[in-house]
Amino acid sequence: MLRWAVHRALRPCRLSSSRMPEALRNSSGGGREDAEPRPLPLSYKLLDGEASLPGIVLLHGLFGSKANFNSIAKALAQRTGRRVLTVDARNHGDSPHSPDMSYEAMAQDLQALLPQLDLAPCVLIGHSMGGKTAMVLSLQRPELVERLIVVDISPMPQSSLPRFSSYVAAMKAMDIPDELPRSSAWKLADEQLSLVVQNLTVRQFLLTNLVEINGHFRWRVNLDALAQNMAKLMCFPRLQESYSGPTLFLIGGDSALVQPPTGLHGHCARLFDLRVAPEGGARRPRASSSCIWFHVSTQKDSGKH
């Protein structure tokens, strides 16, 4: 099972970061469908730690950003003494935009970034969409991943989740006048979004993507790319490789993304070296009460920057 190297002495963490101002503009990340995915320069935050220990890399889910893990990253850095990296996926947060939203492309972005930051191999933790990206990276480039933790997702095929597409449509349909005071703009946006998204917590999470630039309100997440690639994001690439490093699947108790279909464990075990309970066969680790965005339901952290 996964064991963290815990250092009792807490040390202040130095912070390095990369912010991409061009994130709200389309990048030339590849316009041809048959072109080889080209890595994009991702926006990230890196908390300093012991360079001799494998760093921890946190990958967020759909509609998320590196800010989702602010509190978790700081706690991990303090408790383990390790470097902790949080990253904005392409088309999310402050990272560049691209029409290519494949998991292979997102994994290639990390293939370029991790060696650049001297973070390979790393402890790779991915949630939801980030979990699929983490799985693809570990399968394609296992030398970059010391161990893998997948949160609230699996490589099993998913049925399309209509609510994700409805979220995108509702966000694209919103009309926020320019030069509106920030508080009024957020109130109006919440009212418009509530017609489709009744859950307040989910609504607040989606609204973390609404930013003001020179008096104009824009979505920092690339809604066009998400809309065009939603079906692809609900699937997992057909890969023949396997990953032999230690692997943990952590599934939320209220997860809507991972149901226990027949063959789930066998399918995962074909690709990964699962860590399971020694008695009673395979078990499905479950958090007591998690939802699609576990950091929202447990940490209330997604809006903290």
FENPE-V502213 format. One record per run of one state. SS is the DSSP state (a for helix, b for strand, c for the rest). FROM is the first residue (numbers start at 1). LEN is the number of residues. If there is no record, write none. Layout:
# FENPE-V502213
SS_FROM_LEN, SS_FROM_LEN
This chain:
# FENPE-V502213
c_1_14, b_15_4, c_19_2, a_21_4, c_25_1, b_26_1, c_27_17, b_44_4, c_48_8, b_56_4, c_60_6, a_66_15, c_81_3, b_84_4, c_88_9, b_97_1, c_98_5, a_103_14, c_117_5, b_122_6, c_128_1, a_129_12, c_141_1, a_142_3, b_145_7, c_152_10, a_162_12, c_174_8, a_182_12, c_194_6, a_200_8, c_208_2, b_210_4, c_214_2, b_216_4, c_220_3, a_223_11, c_234_9, b_243_10, c_253_11, a_264_8, b_272_3, c_275_11, b_286_2, c_288_6, a_294_6, c_300_6
